[in-house]
Amino acid sequence: MADHLVFGLRLRTATPLPGIPEVASTGDADVEIALGERPAWADAPRTHQYSSEAELGDVPAVVVWSLPSAAALALDYAEGIRFHVTTDGRQVWSDWDAPLTVADAMTFLIGPVLGYALRRRGLLALHASCARFGDVAVAFVGPGGAGKSTLVTACAQAGHAIITDDILVVREIDGRWWTTPAPDQVRLWEDSERMLFGGTALPALTPNWPKRGLGAAAAGLPVETGAVPLGVILLLESREADDAPRVESVAGGEALLAMVVHSYANYLLDADERAAELRAVGRLAARVPVRRLVPHADSGHLPETVRRIAHIVTSLMGTF
């Protein structure tokens, strides 16, 4: 058996998870994972729960089914990867179609599937990347394609340690919100890799997906390994060619709505969990400054964008 710590959860698997460091096996696991397997009850009666609006080809990117007799969910991804997850988020099975591999399954496991396990524990997870600026963390919140991974890598190139890419898990402790470091891997498209590093030498995450995997520490970039208080939340907007990059104020209601929209795995929450999420996001927005970041359409302005972020952090330090 192999244990891994991811977002503060102890994951236990029969074989090591590719790309995730192992830790000593002690105590009970938070999540038990079986890769390349289906549970005995996988064919139990199921009811449709959710289909994503986003599509791959002409089918939903993900379809979620409820299996009441097994107290579980089934998640069918259009790529040909399937997950079965108990509704308490403590057991996960995954199988897939050829020619897909365990590396393909990992892109969803360390993502929406683990995001669901986190949400079932009452933790708030945002679709965000995050870097450390001085004594605080700055979160970049936005949808897929907004440039979160590119921006957090540019921050690291300027000396600001990467905390997480894609999923930001925050914990409320004594009225303050703290970030949780993620596995050291940033997912970049080839054009972003070329822009940031001047070439395309990074390994593909899988043979079947065009994104590249950056191990920041191995590349000599700073990586944060401890909890850091969340200081600023920046909502990433569409890139513009004029008067950018710039940082703008955000009305309280708009900030609240944006974080609810960009909370992770929210389509898997029940009504009570959604209500709890709304209360948590309200406390977060009341405690942490939220601003809108409009990047420049020309990637050559990335260093200026990082400097602008550092400036806004400095100007807001008195509010922490």
N, C-alpha and C positions, 0 to 999 in steps of 0.2 A: 504494500500500500504506500501511497505517496501523499504528503500533506503540502498545501500551499496556502499562504496568506494573501488574500486579495480583498482590498477595500475593508480590511478589518475582519473579514470572515475567514474561518479555517475551512478550506476545501479539501476533501479526501477522495482520492481516486485509486483505482487498481493499478494504473500506470501513470507516470508523471505527465503533467500538462505541458505541451511544447511551449517553450519560451517563458515559462513561469518558474522562478527559482523554488526549489523545495525547502521546507523547514522541518525541524524535528517533529515527529508525531507524538503529541501529548494531549491528553484529555479527549473530550468528545468533539466531533466535527460539527460545524454549523451547516455544511452542505455536503452530501455524499453524491458523487458523480460517477455514472457508468457510461463510458464512451464506446460507441459501436454496439450498443445493446438497446433492446426494447423491453419494457416491463411486461410481466406475464399478463397484466390486465390491459395492454395497449389497445386491444380490439373491443373493449367494453363499449356499451352504447354511449353515444356522445351527442351533444347539442351545440349548434353554432353559437359562438359568443361574440366574435369580432372578425372583420376583414378590413385590412388596411386600404385606404384610398389610393396610396401609392401602388403602382403595379410594376411587375417585371414581365415584359412582353404583354400579354393580354390577361394575366391573372394577378390577383392581389399579391403583394410582396410577402405578406404573412396572413395566415388564417388561424384563428384561435378557437379551440373546441373545449367545452367543459365535459368532463367524465365524472358525473356525480357519484356513481357507485364506487369509484376509486379515489374520490376526493382529490382530483388532479385536473390539470390542463394539458392539452396537446397543442403544440405550436408547429404548424406546417409552413416552412419557408419555400418560396417559389424556386429557389435554387436547387431544391431536392434534399434539404436537411430537415429532420424532424426532432423535436424535443418533447419529452413528457416530464412534467414537473408537478410534484405534489403541491396542493394549495397552501401548505405551510412553507413552501420554498426550501424544504430540507432535503429533498431527493430529486435528482435530475438524471434522466437517461437521454441519450442522443444516438440516432442512426442516420445514415445518409446513402444516397445513390452514387454508384460509380459514374464518373471517375473522381468524385469528390473524396476528400481525405479528412483526417482529424483536424488538420490545420484550417480547413473550411469551417468545420463545426466550431472551432475556437473563436472565430470572428463573431459568432452569435452568442456563444457561451459567455465570453468576457464582454458583455454588451447587454442586450435586452433580457436574456435569461437570468444572468446574475443580477441585473437591475431589478427583476421581479423579486428575487430572494431578498434583496435589500429592502425593497418597499414593504414586503410582508413583515419585516422586523420594525416597521415604523420609521425607517430612515428616509431622509429626503435626498433624492438623487436628481441632479439636473443634467440636461444634455449640454455639457460645457467642457472646455479645457481650462487649465488653470496654471498660473506661474507665480512664483514668489517675488515680490518687490519689497526689499527691505524686511520689515518685521511682519508683513501681512501678505495674504494671498489675493490675487486678482483673478476673477473668473470671467471667461469669455463665453457668453451664452448665445446659442443660436442653432438653427436647423442644420441638417447635413448640407455641405456645400458652402457654408457661410465663411469658411476659412479659419476655423478654430485651430486646427492642427498646424496649419502654416504659421499662424500668428504665434502660437505658444512655442514653436520651434525657433522663430525669429527672436522671441524674448530670451530663449536659452542661449542663442548665439550672442546676445548682448549681455550675458552673465546672470540672467534671472532664472533660477532653477525651475524646471518643470515639476509640477505636482501631479497633474493628471491630464490625460487626453480623452476627450469624448464623454466620459462619465465623471461627474463631480459628486462625491458623496459628502454631505455635511452633517455634522452632529452638533446639537444645541447643548451646551454645558454652561450652567449658571448664567443664562441669558446671552452668552456669546456663541458664535457659530464657528466651528473648526472644520478644516478640510481634512480629508483622508487621502494619503498618497496612493497612487495606483501602480500597477506593474509598469516597469520601464519599457514602454513601447508606444511610439507615436506612429499613426497611420497616415501616410502621405500619398497623394496622387503623383504620378510621374512628373507632371508639369511643376508641381510644388517642389519636388525633390530637385529638379533641374534649376529652378529659381533660387532655392536656398543654398544648394551645394555645387551648382555649376555642372552637374552631370547626373547620371542615373546609375549609381553603383550599389544602391541599397537592395537587399534581397526582397523578392516578392513575398507578401504574407502567405500566399498559397499559389500553386500553379494555375489556379482557376479564377483568380481575382486580380485586377490590375493595380491595386494599392500596394505600396511598399511599406516595409516595417523598419522603423528607426529605433535602435537601442541607443538612447541618448547618452548614457554613461560610457558605453563602449566607443561612442563617437567623440568623447571628450567634452560633452555638454553637461552642465550642472543639473543634478536631479535631486529633488527633495525627498527625504525618507521619513520625516516626522510630521506630526500634525502642526498646521499653521493656521492662525486665526484668519477668517475671511474678512478682508478689508473693503473691497470694492467689487461690484458686479457690473460688467459692461455688456450691454445687449448689442450684438453685432448686427449692423444694418447692411443694406446693399452698398456695394462699392460705387463711388462717384468720382468723376474726373475734376470737378471744380470744388474749391474750398474744402479740401480733404487732405489728410485725415483730420477729423474734428471730434470733439466730445461734447455732447449735448445733455441738458437736463431731461428728466423723465418724470411725468406725473405719477403720483402714488398708485392710482388705479391701473395705469398702463404697465407699470413695473410689476405689479401683482399678476396681471393677466399674462404678461410675457413669461414669467417664471412658471406659471401653471401650464401654459402651452408647451413649454420646453422642459417640463419635468419628465423624468425617464420612466418608461414602461407604464405610463399613466392609463393606457387603455386596458390594463389588466386589473385595475383597482375596482373594488366594489364601492357602493355608495358611502359607507362609513369611512372607508379609507380615503376617498376623495374629499370628504368633509375634513378629515384630519389633515390631509395635505394642504387644503386651503388655509386652515388655521396656521399651520407651520410656515407656509410661504408668507402669510401676513406678518408673522413675527420676524421672519428673515428680512423682509422688505422694510420693516420698521427699524431694524437694527443696523443693517448694512446699506451704505449708499449705493444707489443704482443709477447708472448713466448710460447713454446711448453712444456707441462708437461707430462712426462712419469712416471706413477705410478708404484709401485712394484706389482708384481703378488700376493705376500703374503700380506693379509690384515693387518697383524701385523705391517706393515711398515707405516700405516696411520698416526700415530703421527709424525713420521719422515717426512712424506710428508708435513704435516701442518707446521712443523718447516722450511722446505725448502722453502715453499711459503712465510713465514714471512721474511726469509733471502732475497729472491729476491725482495720483496717489499721494504725492507730497502735499498738495493743496488741501487734501481731505483728512490728513493725519490727525488734525485736531478734533475730528468728530468720532474717533474710535474710542 
